[in-house]
Amino acid sequence: MTRGTWKRGGSRPREWCRAAALGILGVFTLLPAPSWGLTLPQALDWALESSPEWNRARLETGIRKSERIQALGSYLPSLAVSETYINTNNPLTAFGILLNEGIVKGATLSNVNSLNNPTYTQTFGFAASLSETIFDGGNRFFGLKAAKRRETGARNEKDWKRQTLISRVTRAYLGVIFAEREIRVVRRELVAAQSDRDIARHRWEAGSLLKSEYLRARVHESHMAILVLEAEKRATLSRLELSRLVGRPLGKGILLAPPALFEGGVPAVLSGLSAKGERTLLDEALARRPDYLAVKEEVRARDQQVSQALSGFLPHVAVQGIYNEYNQGLSAWGQQSFTAIGQVSWDLFSGFGDSERRSRARLRLRMAEYRREDLLRTLHYEVSKSLATAAIAARSLSADTERVSQAEEALRIIRSRYQVGLETVSRLLRSEARYREAKLKTLRDRYRMDESAVDLLWATGTLSRGAPLFR
């Protein structure tokens, strides 16, 4: 058999295939493990699942619902049953047991000694009591209305916690993206600074450049290395903040995917919101923002509690029906009795308890009104601030694009002249600084504009998981 041929069924092709497969497997083994991406909607879902503050707000809503059901239950009658066993030789109790059981005899009444010194007497007593309050001065009525207000306020507060969490996660998410883009810009400038330093060193060694110029290039390189470290620090802190909000560790290997609308649709969103005008946006915030609605419900609930505190000055009317049965054992029916009670009570003086309770209710109402007034001012400020920030960022971003293009072209020309010895190191460094600042300012303005879009939706109470920004 000639070299390079083999028989059918030989082992050499199989060995070659096995070797090729192992080689391919080795190549894939040496490749770095692919990083997986985290989208903003996924980060929001994680945060809503694990946030202690959000879960606490949900539990608070459940508590308020329970209080409302309890207040509603105060309108229902009260039913109680009891079974008692008594064994006594107390004269009064023993005689009462005999009366209740209906077994008092004439001989017992005529024998004073047996009345004063009875034997141990036992009884089994069953009682059922049904009572209902007819009028309590409005305590139940206003208490129920206040409980309903508090439940509505708790739901609004829960919605506000949700919107706030979405806003914080979105800002942190965008902060990580901004910080990592800043790192890329500064690292590119560091590479350029290292190249400029090498050129300066060769020219200084050749005697065509002053040593001070070469040292200036080295200082610039060190400065850029420090900027890279600072940018990496900001990126690390941003990731830690995002990790804290979503409740999961997010290492550097986890890539963040920029939301599609944030990459180009934010100006349209801001334009649509700004076209409504500040007055319209403020009206929308007053009508839809959950924290303001929660404060309004708190004021109404406090007002109901002031009326509820007045119930202590008014009479109370209640009725009660009682059924009793007493027998000597559990095997037979005993003596039965029925009692009906109607009661009207009026506490004319309670040691200033009712008056102070009403005074405290009025003070709490006033505190709630002050809180509503303060939130109204804050809301107006947040809407105005978000609009102003968005407008400034949009104008700055349009100017930044032209500035970056000019700075990049100027740097390209100066670097070309520097490489052939026609420009000084000082001028090159100034040109690099202008280009770097223009790039970083563009990133900052873009981040501010994205933030302002989120802030404006949050300030007007329209930020939700299903908003177009997160699709």
PyMOL commands that set and color helices and strands:
alter all, ss='L'
color gray80, all
select helices_A, chain A and resi 12-30+40-50+52-73+91-101+106-110+112-116+139-205+211-246+261-263+266-276+278-288+290-313+353-419+425-459+468-470
alter helices_A, ss='H'
color red, helices_A
select strands_A, chain A and resi 37-38+78-88+121-135+255-256+316-327+335-345
alter strands_A, ss='S'
color yellow, strands_A
deselect
rebuild
show_as cartoon
